[in-house]
Amino acid sequence: MNGPAQHGARTLVAGIGNIFLGDDGFGVETVRRLTEHPLPDHVEVADIGIRGVHLAYRLLDGYDTVVLVDATARGGEPGTLYVIEAGTPGAHDTKSVSLDGHGMSPDAVLALLDTLCAGTDTTPPRRILVVGCEPENVEEGIGLSPRVAAAVPEAVRTVKDLVQHKALT
């Protein structure tokens, strides 16, 4: 191995979302397409889907950087992409987090991250980014809306650019 992987600077790219709720499947579809491209050795790609507990445990595996790919409603036009710095560990309110293993959203996982790390004597990721896409439809149904589907190739390019050009440092 060469580059950041020698020094333990591992990166996790995690696709989040429910493929049965239309555009909520954006993250899952994006990471599926991302796996068709060569990536640096230090980058791992995972389809997390709706398994928030699985994401929580993955974050304890010693990643320096995590890139979450998810549908992200911020009020823009459907298909708009965002790159968001999720904040530093410890910046989330843990008092309002539910420990329901079936309903742990990425926000809930991030809110519990410091507690999970303290309980397992691990270090949280240094940096957490979200590559998000404004959804058009998150109602029951399989398949992305045309505008969100059209944003997937650009999201793949964005994630590749982040992990290949050391924009994560």
Contacts in CASP RR format, 6 or more apart in sequence:
PFRMAT RR
TARGET T0000
AUTHOR 0000-0000-0000
METHOD contacts of the structure
MODEL  1
MNGPAQHGARTLVAGIGNIFLGDDGFGVETVRRLTEHPLPDHVEVADIGI
RGVHLAYRLLDGYDTVVLVDATARGGEPGTLYVIEAGTPGAHDTKSVSLD
GHGMSPDAVLALLDTLCAGTDTTPPRRILVVGCEPENVEEGIGLSPRVAA
AVPEAVRTVKDLVQHKALT
1 41 0 8 1.000
1 42 0 8 1.000
2 41 0 8 1.000
3 40 0 8 1.000
3 42 0 8 1.000
4 10 0 8 1.000
4 11 0 8 1.000
4 40 0 8 1.000
4 42 0 8 1.000
4 64 0 8 1.000
4 166 0 8 1.000
5 40 0 8 1.000
5 41 0 8 1.000
5 42 0 8 1.000
8 42 0 8 1.000
8 64 0 8 1.000
9 42 0 8 1.000
9 64 0 8 1.000
9 65 0 8 1.000
10 42 0 8 1.000
10 43 0 8 1.000
10 44 0 8 1.000
10 61 0 8 1.000
10 62 0 8 1.000
10 63 0 8 1.000
10 64 0 8 1.000
10 65 0 8 1.000
11 42 0 8 1.000
11 43 0 8 1.000
11 44 0 8 1.000
11 63 0 8 1.000
11 64 0 8 1.000
11 65 0 8 1.000
11 66 0 8 1.000
11 67 0 8 1.000
11 163 0 8 1.000
11 168 0 8 1.000
12 43 0 8 1.000
12 44 0 8 1.000
12 45 0 8 1.000
12 46 0 8 1.000
12 58 0 8 1.000
12 59 0 8 1.000
12 61 0 8 1.000
12 63 0 8 1.000
12 65 0 8 1.000
12 66 0 8 1.000
12 67 0 8 1.000
12 125 0 8 1.000
13 31 0 8 1.000
13 34 0 8 1.000
13 43 0 8 1.000
13 44 0 8 1.000
13 45 0 8 1.000
13 46 0 8 1.000
13 66 0 8 1.000
13 67 0 8 1.000
13 69 0 8 1.000
13 159 0 8 1.000
13 163 0 8 1.000
14 31 0 8 1.000
14 45 0 8 1.000
14 46 0 8 1.000
14 48 0 8 1.000
14 55 0 8 1.000
14 58 0 8 1.000
14 66 0 8 1.000
14 67 0 8 1.000
14 68 0 8 1.000
14 69 0 8 1.000
15 27 0 8 1.000
15 28 0 8 1.000
15 30 0 8 1.000
15 31 0 8 1.000
15 46 0 8 1.000
15 47 0 8 1.000
15 48 0 8 1.000
15 49 0 8 1.000
15 68 0 8 1.000
15 69 0 8 1.000
15 70 0 8 1.000
16 27 0 8 1.000
16 28 0 8 1.000
16 48 0 8 1.000
16 49 0 8 1.000
16 50 0 8 1.000
16 55 0 8 1.000
16 68 0 8 1.000
16 69 0 8 1.000
16 70 0 8 1.000
16 106 0 8 1.000
17 24 0 8 1.000
17 25 0 8 1.000
17 26 0 8 1.000
17 27 0 8 1.000
17 28 0 8 1.000
17 48 0 8 1.000
17 49 0 8 1.000
17 50 0 8 1.000
17 70 0 8 1.000
17 71 0 8 1.000
18 24 0 8 1.000
18 25 0 8 1.000
18 49 0 8 1.000
18 50 0 8 1.000
19 25 0 8 1.000
19 28 0 8 1.000
19 29 0 8 1.000
19 49 0 8 1.000
19 142 0 8 1.000
19 143 0 8 1.000
20 140 0 8 1.000
20 141 0 8 1.000
20 142 0 8 1.000
21 138 0 8 1.000
21 139 0 8 1.000
21 140 0 8 1.000
21 141 0 8 1.000
22 135 0 8 1.000
22 137 0 8 1.000
22 138 0 8 1.000
22 139 0 8 1.000
22 140 0 8 1.000
22 141 0 8 1.000
22 142 0 8 1.000
22 143 0 8 1.000
22 144 0 8 1.000
22 145 0 8 1.000
23 71 0 8 1.000
23 78 0 8 1.000
23 133 0 8 1.000
23 135 0 8 1.000
23 136 0 8 1.000
23 137 0 8 1.000
23 138 0 8 1.000
23 144 0 8 1.000
23 145 0 8 1.000
23 148 0 8 1.000
24 71 0 8 1.000
24 135 0 8 1.000
24 138 0 8 1.000
25 49 0 8 1.000
25 71 0 8 1.000
25 143 0 8 1.000
25 144 0 8 1.000
26 69 0 8 1.000
26 70 0 8 1.000
26 71 0 8 1.000
26 132 0 8 1.000
26 133 0 8 1.000
26 135 0 8 1.000
26 144 0 8 1.000
26 148 0 8 1.000
26 151 0 8 1.000
26 152 0 8 1.000
26 155 0 8 1.000
27 49 0 8 1.000
27 69 0 8 1.000
27 70 0 8 1.000
27 71 0 8 1.000
27 132 0 8 1.000
27 133 0 8 1.000
27 155 0 8 1.000
28 47 0 8 1.000
28 49 0 8 1.000
29 144 0 8 1.000
29 149 0 8 1.000
29 152 0 8 1.000
30 69 0 8 1.000
30 131 0 8 1.000
30 133 0 8 1.000
30 152 0 8 1.000
30 155 0 8 1.000
30 156 0 8 1.000
30 159 0 8 1.000
31 45 0 8 1.000
31 46 0 8 1.000
31 47 0 8 1.000
31 69 0 8 1.000
32 47 0 8 1.000
33 152 0 8 1.000
33 153 0 8 1.000
33 156 0 8 1.000
34 45 0 8 1.000
34 156 0 8 1.000
34 159 0 8 1.000
34 160 0 8 1.000
35 45 0 8 1.000
37 156 0 8 1.000
37 160 0 8 1.000
39 45 0 8 1.000
39 160 0 8 1.000
39 163 0 8 1.000
39 164 0 8 1.000
40 163 0 8 1.000
40 164 0 8 1.000
43 163 0 8 1.000
44 63 0 8 1.000
46 58 0 8 1.000
48 54 0 8 1.000
48 55 0 8 1.000
48 58 0 8 1.000
50 103 0 8 1.000
52 101 0 8 1.000
52 103 0 8 1.000
52 104 0 8 1.000
52 105 0 8 1.000
52 106 0 8 1.000
52 108 0 8 1.000
52 109 0 8 1.000
53 101 0 8 1.000
53 104 0 8 1.000
55 104 0 8 1.000
55 106 0 8 1.000
55 109 0 8 1.000
56 104 0 8 1.000
56 109 0 8 1.000
56 112 0 8 1.000
56 113 0 8 1.000
56 116 0 8 1.000
59 66 0 8 1.000
59 109 0 8 1.000
59 113 0 8 1.000
59 116 0 8 1.000
59 124 0 8 1.000
59 125 0 8 1.000
60 116 0 8 1.000
60 117 0 8 1.000
60 120 0 8 1.000
60 122 0 8 1.000
62 122 0 8 1.000
62 123 0 8 1.000
62 125 0 8 1.000
63 125 0 8 1.000
64 125 0 8 1.000
64 126 0 8 1.000
64 127 0 8 1.000
64 168 0 8 1.000
65 125 0 8 1.000
65 126 0 8 1.000
65 127 0 8 1.000
65 128 0 8 1.000
65 129 0 8 1.000
65 168 0 8 1.000
66 125 0 8 1.000
66 127 0 8 1.000
66 128 0 8 1.000
66 129 0 8 1.000
67 128 0 8 1.000
67 129 0 8 1.000
67 130 0 8 1.000
67 131 0 8 1.000
67 159 0 8 1.000
67 162 0 8 1.000
67 163 0 8 1.000
67 168 0 8 1.000
68 86 0 8 1.000
68 106 0 8 1.000
68 128 0 8 1.000
68 129 0 8 1.000
68 130 0 8 1.000
68 131 0 8 1.000
69 130 0 8 1.000
69 131 0 8 1.000
69 132 0 8 1.000
69 155 0 8 1.000
69 159 0 8 1.000
70 106 0 8 1.000
70 130 0 8 1.000
70 131 0 8 1.000
70 132 0 8 1.000
70 133 0 8 1.000
71 132 0 8 1.000
71 133 0 8 1.000
71 134 0 8 1.000
71 135 0 8 1.000
71 138 0 8 1.000
71 148 0 8 1.000
72 82 0 8 1.000
72 84 0 8 1.000
72 130 0 8 1.000
72 132 0 8 1.000
72 133 0 8 1.000
72 134 0 8 1.000
72 135 0 8 1.000
73 134 0 8 1.000
73 135 0 8 1.000
74 80 0 8 1.000
74 82 0 8 1.000
74 134 0 8 1.000
75 134 0 8 1.000
76 134 0 8 1.000
77 134 0 8 1.000
77 147 0 8 1.000
78 134 0 8 1.000
78 135 0 8 1.000
78 136 0 8 1.000
78 145 0 8 1.000
78 147 0 8 1.000
78 148 0 8 1.000
79 133 0 8 1.000
79 134 0 8 1.000
79 135 0 8 1.000
79 136 0 8 1.000
79 147 0 8 1.000
79 148 0 8 1.000
79 150 0 8 1.000
79 151 0 8 1.000
80 133 0 8 1.000
80 134 0 8 1.000
80 151 0 8 1.000
81 131 0 8 1.000
81 132 0 8 1.000
81 133 0 8 1.000
81 134 0 8 1.000
81 151 0 8 1.000
81 154 0 8 1.000
81 155 0 8 1.000
81 158 0 8 1.000
82 130 0 8 1.000
82 131 0 8 1.000
82 132 0 8 1.000
82 133 0 8 1.000
82 134 0 8 1.000
83 129 0 8 1.000
83 130 0 8 1.000
83 131 0 8 1.000
83 132 0 8 1.000
83 158 0 8 1.000
83 162 0 8 1.000
84 129 0 8 1.000
84 130 0 8 1.000
84 132 0 8 1.000
85 127 0 8 1.000
85 128 0 8 1.000
85 129 0 8 1.000
86 110 0 8 1.000
86 128 0 8 1.000
86 129 0 8 1.000
86 130 0 8 1.000
87 128 0 8 1.000
89 110 0 8 1.000
89 113 0 8 1.000
89 114 0 8 1.000
89 117 0 8 1.000
89 124 0 8 1.000
89 125 0 8 1.000
89 128 0 8 1.000
90 113 0 8 1.000
90 114 0 8 1.000
92 107 0 8 1.000
92 110 0 8 1.000
92 111 0 8 1.000
92 112 0 8 1.000
92 113 0 8 1.000
92 114 0 8 1.000
93 111 0 8 1.000
94 111 0 8 1.000
94 112 0 8 1.000
94 114 0 8 1.000
94 115 0 8 1.000
96 111 0 8 1.000
97 108 0 8 1.000
97 111 0 8 1.000
97 112 0 8 1.000
98 104 0 8 1.000
98 108 0 8 1.000
99 112 0 8 1.000
106 130 0 8 1.000
110 128 0 8 1.000
113 124 0 8 1.000
114 124 0 8 1.000
116 122 0 8 1.000
117 123 0 8 1.000
117 124 0 8 1.000
127 168 0 8 1.000
129 162 0 8 1.000
129 168 0 8 1.000
131 155 0 8 1.000
131 158 0 8 1.000
131 159 0 8 1.000
131 162 0 8 1.000
132 155 0 8 1.000
133 148 0 8 1.000
133 151 0 8 1.000
133 155 0 8 1.000
134 148 0 8 1.000
135 145 0 8 1.000
135 148 0 8 1.000
136 145 0 8 1.000
136 147 0 8 1.000
136 148 0 8 1.000
137 145 0 8 1.000
143 149 0 8 1.000
144 152 0 8 1.000
161 167 0 8 1.000
162 168 0 8 1.000
END
